[in-house]
Amino acid sequence: MRGVDLGHHGDDCSFETILRRHDLTDPVLWRIAEIIHEADLDDERYDAPEAPGLDAILRGLSMIGDDQHTLTITKPIFDGLYEYYHRAQMLGREPA
């Protein structure tokens, strides 16, 4: 939505805006922000090969249910994405 406080600002997507406004510095959240940015804006600002898949999943979910349904379904998806990148950071490599 245009003009909302936590929407797109400058070159940032809404998720990046939220992280900045709340001074969140967790590198895992920022890695996820890169993926979300590319899924949303597709401007090739970040190397995020996961972005097209995430975009397809989120668009498809929005076609089969309302916003609450999408939020319910995507919570474990984003929790899993967070855990994957968190473990990768701890291990210094992609987790098996």
C-alpha positions as CSV (number, residue, x, y, z in Angstrom):
1,M,0.0,0.0,0.0
2,R,1.4,3.4,-1.0
3,G,2.0,5.9,1.8
4,V,1.9,3.5,4.8
5,D,4.6,3.8,7.4
6,L,5.8,0.2,7.1
7,G,5.5,0.0,3.3
8,H,8.1,0.4,0.6
9,H,10.5,3.3,1.2
10,G,13.2,4.3,-1.2
11,D,14.6,1.1,-2.7
12,D,13.5,-1.0,0.3
13,C,10.6,-3.5,0.3
14,S,8.2,-3.5,3.3
15,F,10.2,-6.2,5.2
16,E,13.4,-4.2,4.9
17,T,11.5,-1.1,6.2
18,I,10.3,-3.0,9.2
19,L,13.8,-4.2,10.0
20,R,15.2,-0.7,9.7
21,R,12.4,1.0,11.7
22,H,12.8,-1.5,14.6
23,D,16.6,-1.4,14.4
24,L,16.7,-5.2,13.9
25,T,20.3,-6.3,13.1
26,D,20.0,-10.1,13.0
27,P,22.0,-11.1,9.9
28,V,19.6,-14.0,9.3
29,L,16.6,-11.7,9.2
30,W,18.6,-9.5,6.7
31,R,19.3,-12.5,4.5
32,I,15.6,-13.3,4.5
33,A,15.0,-9.6,3.7
34,E,17.2,-10.0,0.6
35,I,15.1,-13.0,-0.6
36,I,11.8,-11.2,0.1
37,H,13.1,-8.0,-1.6
38,E,13.9,-10.0,-4.8
39,A,10.6,-11.9,-4.6
40,D,8.7,-8.6,-4.3
41,L,10.7,-6.2,-6.5
42,D,12.8,-8.5,-8.7
43,D,15.3,-5.7,-9.3
44,E,18.4,-7.9,-9.1
45,R,19.7,-5.9,-6.1
46,Y,20.6,-9.1,-4.3
47,D,21.7,-12.6,-5.3
48,A,18.7,-14.5,-4.1
49,P,18.0,-17.6,-6.2
50,E,15.3,-18.6,-3.7
51,A,13.2,-15.5,-4.6
52,P,11.3,-16.8,-7.6
53,G,10.2,-20.0,-5.7
54,L,9.1,-18.0,-2.7
55,D,7.2,-15.6,-4.9
56,A,5.4,-18.5,-6.6
57,I,4.5,-20.1,-3.3
58,L,3.2,-16.8,-1.8
59,R,1.2,-15.9,-4.9
60,G,-0.3,-19.4,-5.1
61,L,-1.3,-19.3,-1.5
62,S,-3.0,-15.9,-2.0
63,M,-5.1,-17.5,-4.7
64,I,-6.5,-20.3,-2.5
65,G,-7.4,-18.5,0.7
66,D,-7.7,-15.2,2.5
67,D,-5.0,-13.2,4.2
68,Q,-5.4,-15.1,7.5
69,H,-5.1,-18.4,5.7
70,T,-1.9,-17.2,4.0
71,L,-0.4,-16.0,7.2
72,T,-1.2,-19.3,9.0
73,I,0.4,-21.3,6.2
74,T,3.5,-19.1,5.7
75,K,4.5,-18.9,9.4
76,P,6.2,-22.4,9.3
77,I,7.6,-21.6,5.9
78,F,9.4,-18.5,7.2
79,D,10.3,-20.2,10.5
80,G,12.0,-23.0,8.4
81,L,13.8,-20.4,6.2
82,Y,15.0,-18.7,9.4
83,E,16.2,-21.9,10.9
84,Y,18.0,-22.9,7.7
85,Y,20.0,-19.7,7.5
86,H,20.6,-19.6,11.2
87,R,22.2,-23.0,11.1
88,A,24.1,-22.1,8.0
89,Q,25.5,-19.1,9.8
90,M,26.5,-21.2,12.9
91,L,28.1,-24.0,10.7
92,G,29.7,-21.6,8.2
93,R,28.2,-23.7,5.4
94,E,24.8,-24.8,4.1
95,P,23.2,-27.3,6.6
96,A,22.7,-30.9,5.4
